[in-house]
Amino acid sequence: MKVIGRGVVEGQAAAHLLSELRRLDLFAPLSEEQLGKLLFFVKTLEFADGEIIFEKGDEATWFYLIQSGEVEAYVPGIFGSRVLSRMGPGDFFGELALILRQPRSAGARCVGDVICFALDRADLEILMERSPDITAAIKNIAQRRFGVG
């Protein structure tokens, strides 16, 4: 992983990120002003083809939004790994383990080069403290996706 940007996303990258964030249920409750403030917390991460973003059982430290490339969610097995899903631009992952403070339930690896916008745990918690609407939206999505919350 290579950090290629830290907070204060600007220009076309900011416009693209805001557009992507507006589409996500997770950030739908946020006003334009709140979305703008969110940009101060976002990091831009670059991963190489085949790179493991995290393994099943790892501590959850980041929440990811794919800007470009594809990521596979997988679980390891005796005879190789089983792919659970493949995600692309606009998809997000890693939020549930981060919010529930549980180990990762699956691994994530890159299929081709990948660039993600990311929030780390501390920044997501600050954001959730400042906006109860985000906390409610996250719990609602977790309930719908995984039956928890």
MOHUBEL-V464887 format. One record per pair of residues at least 4 apart in sequence whose ideal C-beta (glycine too) atoms are under 7 Angstrom apart, sorted by the first residue. I is the first residue (numbers start at 0). J is the second residue. Records with the same first field share a line. If there is no record, write none. Layout:
I: J ; J
This chain:
0: 44 ; 46
1: 45
2: 42 ; 44
3: 43 ; 45
4: 8 ; 42 ; 43
5: 42
6: 39 ; 40 ; 41 ; 42
7: 38 ; 39
8: 12 ; 13 ; 16 ; 38 ; 41
9: 13
11: 15
12: 16
13: 17 ; 38
14: 18
15: 19
16: 20 ; 38 ; 41 ; 116
17: 21 ; 34
19: 64 ; 89
20: 26 ; 34 ; 37
22: 89
23: 27 ; 91
24: 136 ; 140
25: 91 ; 136 ; 137 ; 140
26: 34
27: 136
28: 132 ; 133 ; 136
29: 33 ; 34 ; 37 ; 130 ; 133
31: 35
32: 36
33: 37 ; 130
37: 41 ; 126
40: 118 ; 122 ; 126
41: 116 ; 118
42: 117
43: 114 ; 116
44: 115 ; 117
45: 114
46: 50 ; 52 ; 109 ; 112 ; 113
47: 109 ; 112
48: 109 ; 111 ; 112
49: 108 ; 109
50: 108 ; 109
51: 106 ; 108
52: 70 ; 107 ; 108 ; 109
53: 57 ; 103 ; 106 ; 107
54: 103 ; 106
55: 74 ; 75 ; 103 ; 104 ; 105 ; 106
56: 102 ; 103
57: 102 ; 103
58: 102
59: 93 ; 96 ; 97 ; 101 ; 103
60: 119 ; 120
61: 93 ; 117 ; 119
62: 91 ; 93 ; 94 ; 97 ; 117 ; 118 ; 123
63: 91 ; 92 ; 93 ; 115 ; 117
64: 91 ; 115 ; 116
65: 70 ; 86 ; 87 ; 88 ; 89 ; 90 ; 113 ; 115
66: 88 ; 114 ; 115 ; 116
67: 88 ; 113 ; 114
68: 109 ; 111 ; 112 ; 113 ; 114
69: 85 ; 86 ; 87 ; 110 ; 111 ; 113
70: 86 ; 92 ; 107 ; 108 ; 109 ; 110 ; 113
71: 82 ; 85 ; 108 ; 110
72: 83 ; 84 ; 92 ; 105 ; 107
73: 80 ; 81 ; 82 ; 83 ; 105 ; 106 ; 108
74: 80 ; 81 ; 83 ; 105 ; 106
75: 80 ; 106
76: 80 ; 81
83: 105
85: 110
86: 90 ; 92
92: 107
93: 97
94: 98 ; 137
95: 99 ; 141 ; 145
96: 101 ; 102 ; 103 ; 104
97: 120 ; 123
98: 137 ; 141
109: 113
118: 122 ; 123
119: 123
120: 124
121: 125
122: 126
123: 127
124: 128
125: 129
126: 130 ; 133
127: 133 ; 134
131: 135
132: 136
133: 137
134: 138
135: 139
136: 140
137: 141
138: 142 ; 148
139: 143
140: 144
141: 145 ; 147 ; 148
142: 146 ; 147 ; 148
